[in-house]
Amino acid sequence: MTTPSARPIRMSLLILAYFAFISLGLPDGLLGVAWPSIAGDFRVGTEAVGLLLIASTAGYFVSSIAAGFTLARVGVGWLLAVSTACASAALAGYAISPAYAVMVPFALLAGFGGGAIDSGLNAYAAAAFGAKHMNWLHAFFGLGVAIGPLIMTAVITGAGMSWRWGYAIVATAQACLALAFFVTVRNWTRHAPAPADPAPAVEPAITGGDAIATKVRTEPATKVRTRETLAMPAVWLGVLAFAVYVAVEMGAGLWAFLLLTESRGVSAGIAGLCVSLYWGMLFVGRVVQGVASERVDPTKILVGSLFGMAGGALLVALPLGAWAAILGLAVIGFAAAPVFPLLTLTTADRVGAAHADRAIGMQIGGAGLGGALIPSGIGLLLGHFGAGALGTCLLILSVLLIAFYAAATRGRTDLTARPA
């Protein structure tokens, strides 16, 4: 009998997953460039963007958790197809909204679609693609975030058109992707990683990311109740780890400009380039470490990356001048690169394959919530203590991330030894 580990990756699905991660990042890059035009058209203040962010985060949080619990019932193909269609409809709704109040429910729908796509794709990729592609998929999400502003900038300043056309273009791309998911919906089920026999005679002799992926696929199929998943401390520690990780990633990118200009005496132009450097290091790090994960145990890469984030945060926190802060931000970006994909990939290693889909959904939800709330709290602290406090905030969060990960992995058990 052919083991699941020997099953080749379906290239068409892999390519489609790459495009899906690009499309997932596109909307995140549109709003920042479009917002001044949106606020001017609808005559609302700058702070009104908070309503869109809150609505989108709420939808993302609910759907990402729900997706983890419904994935086995509806199938990943249908989940991706319907969710992408929802995201396309939401962006089209942005483009035709006659008033700002109409955009808010569309933001909720956009978050709902995005959360389900994120959760479904991460759960599938964690079991099917291995460490290299997990890193590269998330790198392409960053590419999508970078392309979004370029599209909106080209529409508004290059073509002199309304911001609505930027959303219409991305909505069209999302609709094409949804159609592709509908066409291939049976392939996602047919080629999904199937559980192996409870006691395979020969363990495949592979290492690195494929070894982790194999472990996910060779565990026996067991049906567990929702309350059993919710009762596992490792699940909740994983949720906290994701929330804190995204808080560091987003907090550093959001407040680095303020730190460099107000606390380190860097000019606005140079500070802007340094922020771009930070995001660029995140993209490059995922590409480079995706290759490294084929040769090195991904768990070792993950642990090293967590300590690398803490080291970068320490450089930002120390009063050594602008060079230390800039170097620290670059280190954080590069070190943080593989953390999200590798934390996702190793979820089954911490909680067991039977709980993995649900746990990943909860983790993605925690990531969305942490990325929305904690950076806002950092902003309040910077307003009270000054921009120089950013490094301290990032260092504390990085240490917490290490602690949550250590606690989640310390008490894990090999669930493959349990009877089905």
C-alpha positions, 0 to 999 in steps of 0.5 A: 500500500502506498503511504500518504508520504509517498503521494506526490504534490498535485502541482496544479493545486500547489500553484493555485494555493500560491495564487490564493495566498497572493490574493489573500494579501492584496486587500490588506495593501489597498486600504492604506493608499485608498483611505485618504480618497475614501475619507474625502469622498464620504467626508469622514474623519481619519479615525473612521477607518477603525470601523472598517478594521473592527468589522473586518477583524470580527469577521476574520476571527469568527470565520477562521475559528469556524473553518477549523471546526467545519473543514472536515464536514464541508471539505477544503475545496468547497470552503476555499471556493465559497470563501473566495467568492465572499471575498470577491463580493465584499471587494466589489461591494467596496467599489460600488458603495454609495456611502461609508456606512455601506462599506462597514458590512462589506468589511465584515464579509471581507474578513469572513471570507479572508479568515476562512481562506487563511484557515483552510489553506493553512490546514491543508498546506500543513498536511500536504506541502511540507516546510519549504512550501509553507514558508514560500506560501506565506512569503507570497502572502507578503508579496500580495500585501506589497502588490496591493498598494502598487495597484491602488497607487497606479489607479489613483495617481497613475491613471487618475481614476477613482479608488473604486477601480482599485477595489474592482480590479482586485475583486475581479482577480478574486472572482477568477480565483473563486472560479478556479476553486469551484472547478477544482473542488473535487481535486482538493478532496481527492488529493487531500492527505489521507490518514495511513494505517494505524501501524505502518510496517516501515517508517519513511526515511526522510528528514526535515520538513517532509518528516514533519509533514509525514508525521502529520499524515501517518497518524491514525484517523480518529474522531474526537469531540470538540470539547476534547480539543478545547480541553487541551492546554497546548491548543490554547497556548498555541492560540496565545503564541500566534496572537503574540507573534502577529502582534510583534510582526504587525507592531514592529511594522506599524510603529517603526516609522514613529520610533525612528523619526521621533526617538532616533532622529532619522529623517522621514525619507530614510525611516520610510525606507527602513520600514520597507526594509523590515517588510522586505526582510520578512519576505526574503526570510521566508524564501531563504528559510523555506529552502533551509527547512528542507535540510534542517529540522524545521523545529530547530529553525523555529526555535532559532527564529524565536530567539532571533526575534528576541535578539532583534527586539533587544537591539531596538530597545537598547539606547544605542542610536539609530543604527541599532534600531534599524539593524534590530528591525531588520533582524526581527523581520528576517527571524520572524519570517518562518515563525507563522508558517512553521508554527502552523506546520508543527501544530499536529506535532503539538496537539495531534493530527485529530485536533490539528484542523480545529487547532489551526482554525483557532490559532488563525483566529487568535492571530487576527485578534492579536494583530488587531488589539495588541498593536493598538495597545502598543500605540497607547503605551507609546503615546504615554511613554514615548516612541522609544518604548517600542523596543521594550514592548517588542522585547517583552512580547518576544519573550512571552512568545518563547514562553508560550511555545515552550509551554505548548511543546513541553507536555506534548505526547505522541498521539500516534501511540494511542488506539484509534 
